[in-house]
Amino acid sequence: MGGILLFTSLLGACQTAQAEKATVPVKVAAVEMSSARSEERYSATIIPRTQVELAFKVGGYVEALQRVRGVDGKTRDLQEGDRIGAGAVLARVRQSDYQVKVKEAVSQADEAKSGVDASKAQYQEALNGVASSKAQLAEAEASYEKAKLDFDRAQSLFDSQSMTKASYDAAKAQYDVAAAKVSAARSQVVMLQARADAARWQIGVGEARSSGAQAVIQETTIPLHDTALKSPLGGVVLEKKVERGTLVSPGTTGFVVADTSSVKAVFGVADVAVPEMKLGRTLSVETESMPGKEFRGQITAVFPAADPKSRSFNVEVTISNPDYMLRPNMIVSLKVGTQQAAASQPVVPLNAVMKGKGGAEGYAVFVVAEEGGRQVARLREVKLGEAYGNTVAVIDGVKQGERVITTGGTIVTDGAEVKVIP
């Protein structure tokens, strides 16, 4: 009997735990009655026209930051809020390591150039030697031809016993000397030509080495130049993420810079309000920090897809900001005129609306109902009317005072038990 009671107790505890686990926390808003006004207001966030993250291309220790003059007249390191010009060097990584590599490359290039110059000098010297030896060869060949004629004549006279043996021997000796000089001159030409060819080959090798050294100079010079972190645009420093002495690696973000000469006011609208958001339409923007000051801008973009969380379509209004009065992340309100008025009707927040079971054209909301002492989410098909700012009119489907889920609607199902949280 005790075992049965224990089992029953445990079973009840498990069922209670599962029920509590199945309860989904949600936030709700009451359905209110509202009438369309001639113009509606949306809350929007200001973002820069252009914003870039400036990342280092090379690694090392940050040794310098741009110096600017502060309000006290003294120079200081660049900080958030400072304005910079396009091309300004905001920070610099220690250059010594990269300078050593460049110097080594330059030294190797100079050595290669000296080798090329020496080879060219040797080549020119060899060419001069070849020319000189060819002249000596021509002279030796001329002497040889004369000595050969003299020897041939002496041979004829000696054979006819018209010349003494001594005269014949002298002619033959001159002939042999001339022939030897020709042979020596030809050998000299061949040797010097080979030397010239070798020098010319050395020139090619040296020039290839010199070209390689020049390429190394370029390869080492690029990282040296990249030690400077430059801004591609003029604007204001939104974020500073490094200080002197910071060790950075390639890809480390040093600064976030934005061009705020014109800004964008971004706000979300329901799909039923998208047709009202025509590109080029002029809208008025106001901010609480400057009451009475109105900024005018034009719609320059309407996002083609809804935000998956809010289910609203972002709209961008571009506003000229020459005095930089509108700053990034400021909250502003926009006045959007409606084209027609409507009678008093129920309205719900835009983030309470979702696609219904009817497909692309159907909409629904989750209504929290009391059933048997429990709070249950019930999916209710609705027909929407005009959008009024951050709310939308409901022509049919809900009544004033009913509670619709605004947060948590994407994770509940029809009939699920929910817990309303503040």
Secondary structure, DSSP 8 states (H G I E B T S, - for coil): -HHHHHHHHHHHHHHHHHHHHH-EEEEEEE-EEE---SEEEEEEEEEEEEEEEEE-SS-EEEEEE-EEE-TTS-EEE--TT-EE-TT-EEEEE--HHHHHHHHHHHHHHHHHHHHHHHHHHHHHHHHHHHHHHHHHHHHHHHHHHHHHHHHHHHHHHHHTT-S-HHHHHHHHHHHHHHHHHHHHHHHHHHHHHHHHHHHHHHHHHHHHHHHHHHHHHHHHHHHHHTTEEE-SS-EEEEEE---TT-EE-TT-EEEEEEEEEEEEEEEEE-GGGGGG--TT-EEEEE-TTSTT-EEEEEEEEE-SS--TTT--EEEEEEEE-TT--S-TT-EEEEEEE-SS---SEEEEEGGG-EE-TT-TT-EEEEEEEEETTEEEEEEEEEEEEEEETTEEEEEES--TT-EEEEESTTT--TT-BEEE--
